[in-house]
Amino acid sequence: MHGRPLTTGDYSLGFSLTQEFLSSPRLWPTLFSVYKEYWGKPDALLAATVHILDEPVSAEVLNNLPIPDYDDTGFQPRKGLEADLKRKILGRHPVITVLGDGGNGKTALTLQTLYGLLHSNDHDFDAFIWVFAKSNRLTTTEITRIHGAITTSLGIFEDVAEKFEPGSDNPIDRVRRLLEQNRVLLAIDNLETVLDENLMEFASDVPGQSKIVFTSRVPLGGDLSVQVPEFSESESLPYLRRLIEAYDIDVLRGASDEQLRRHLNRLANKPLLVKWFAIGVSTGLNPDRITANPEIALRFCMENVFEKLSGVGRDVLSIMAIIPQSVSSTVIQHISLQQPTEIEAGLAELIRFGLVERSDSSNLERLWRLKPFARAFITRVMRLSPDKSDEIRDRHRTLNATYQEERGRGYSNPYESRFFTVRSQSEAIAARRLRHAHSLAFKDRFDQAIGIIDELKISIPEYFEVYRTLAFIQYRQGDVAGAAASYEAAFDLAPDQPQLRFFYGGFLMRAYGDCAGAREQFEAALEIDSSELVVLREAARSSLFLFDFDAAQKYITSAWNEGFKSAHDEVVFHDLQSQLYIRQAEHKLNTGDPTGAARAVEGLHGFLKTLRPDVVDATLIEHLWKVLNIIDALKRHPLVGESPILDSTAYFVRSISQTPLSPVGHGKEKEEVIYGRSGELKPQGRTPTFGFIRDTFGVDTYVHRNSVSATLWSDMCAGRTVRFDIHSEGNRTWAESVALL
């Protein structure tokens, strides 16, 4: 027989082996006769003495390891955890903490591992010293205090010093000397009961080659830890069956696995509580009543941990207990009204204490959930006030409305810079803050805008729109390189977002004039969202800048085939189509292909023949006016000369330009007027019959010669400043009530 504690496997192996021996009495006659004697008179066993167990074992190192409290059933093997703890004890780190909730079996695991080291002699320690710091004991009916329990760090040092390093000087100095002069493995059970500055300072500088092993419900910090979870279902069910046999619990012996699992789930599969449950049933208590509301067990396992939590940690815990689903730090921040850094610190504390865990219910963001046992403790023992619970629920209810509103914004125009892709409640909260940052950047209040971004980087770092908005702010500041880096960070998080490709393409065109790179981005967006008119428009524009007229025509044709969603879209693409013909004609003429230029003008001619008045705006007129110079050049060119098509095209352009812009075809739309603007008539684009007034905001407004007096027109052409009102209806915008300032 080995001196180490037995495991459940050892028990079954021992029983099966002895049965084999007893089945062959001729081979084992003495064993058979002794067994027969004791079976007939069990009390005779108590009078027997096995002398070999009283003899000292010279090879075993000095130790005071206690007899484990699982010798009635044997230790439920946890080979992975045992191997991990053994490896860390034999490793180079001087402090190891066996961490876990109360009742998870930290003490049993540590004892089993240390006994295993003693048995195998696979270590180089001179002594194993064990100190209990437990102050409470769980019984079937209450939590009782242990008489004479060590409750302070000084008590720990005094206990070790008196037993192993007697003397009159300071106990801490004596223990330090003991560990410095010998290779000692000092194990302190239930660290959270005695943890203070003295013990933390001692653990920060362990003397000599000695080591310390703590079992604790709270982390020490700076230590090497082994996390001990509760049993899995595959571990807890055999363990309970073993307890039923060991304590001869008839009430549970006939229970099905499903019935036992129901009890085990209510006990969170914690080894201590499973044993507590079995002992309670063995004393005559009703199994269902024990597990229906195990408040005593909850207090025993969790109370010490909750006493160590900070105020922020308690607030975060309260919110997570009230909200039924997994939550992000952004949602917690929204409900608590605290800073992101405080929420992250509170979550980190709860993670260290093993009260929360990462949820895998979303691949978009980090979600956290409260462990069931911690939730049960808060709801059944802590019992938050009704007012506090209602306040948390009310704030949480508003999130769904916020989420739906932000989703609705995206549906209206997902490619507008102030709209953000929203896929969760957390992102809806962030989107509102990003819109505020966007607005601040437009007002050049960059420090405040960056402050919002910095907070969101903490609370929701996985949200790509944070980095897209940061890129916008940096570009507004003139930090082009920083904006490019922020776009790259956004792509790392969301490489398949068409809106992100669209905005990055626009950035490349504006910041670098990189039309080729921009078009690649627009094409990537169209691979995902092939019908989006805004992306088709920008792809066509970038192709025009690259003189790739066939590609530009392809994008414009695709837009026509998709159908226009608004009158504005129709106006824009009519303008793009006219630009394509004009730019193509200009390019052909400049590169020595007047015949190709004439064909492009002919294409424009056919287009203008179908042009409706309601799709003509000031921008289209300004662009059309440029073709007149091209027509004049072609008419002078010997390879082209006079042409009815050229003359007809020029006539169409002048006719369109001389027609006052008016709200045609929009009788049911409300006219809007902006009063009291001031500005000057631009020399660029001015013709004998119309021009464009540029106001103090840099906005150009169409004005026709016939809408002002001859004298006023002359003064305007001379550069005099005028006051005017801007009228708009549908897609038409024009200046009226023009007067000299």
Buried (B, 14 or more C-beta within 10 A) or exposed (E): EEEBBBBBEBBEEEEEEEEEEEEEBEEBEEBBEBBEEEEEEEEEEEEEEEEEEEEEEEEEBEBEBEEBEBEEBBBBBBEEBBEBBBEBBEEEEBBBBBBBBBBBBBBBBBBBBBBBBBEEEEBEBBBBBBBBBBBBEBEBEEBEEEEEBBBBBBBBBBBBBEEBBEEEEEBBEBBBBBBEEBBBBBBBBBBBBBBEEBBBEBBEEBBBBBBBBBBBBBBBEEBBBBBBBBBEEEBBBEBBBBBBEBBEBEEBEEBEEEEBBBBBEBBBBBBBBBBBBBBBBBEEBEBEEBBEEBEBBBBBBBBBBBEBBEEBBBBBBBBBBBBEEBBBBBBBBBBBEBBBBBBBBBBEBBBBBBBBBEBEEBEBBBBBBBBEBBBBBBBEBBEBEEEEBEBBEEBBEEBEEBBEEBBEBBEEEBBEBBBBBBBBBBBBBBBBBBBEBBEBBEEEEBEEBBEBBEBBBBBBBBBBBBBBBBBBBBBBBEBBEBBBBBBEBBBEBBEEBBBBBBBBBBBBBEBEEBBEBBBBBBBBBBEEBEEBBBBBBBBBBBBBBBBBBEBBBBBBBBBBEBEBEEBEBBBBBBBBBBBBBBBBBBBBBEEEBBEBBBBBBBBBBEBBEEBEEBBBBBBBBBBBBBBBEBBEBBBEBEEBEEBEBBEBBBEBBBEBBBBBBBBBBBEEBEEEEBEEBEBBBEEEBBBEBBBBBBBEEEBBBBBBBEBBEEEBBEBBBEEEBBBBBBBBBBBBBBBBBBEEE
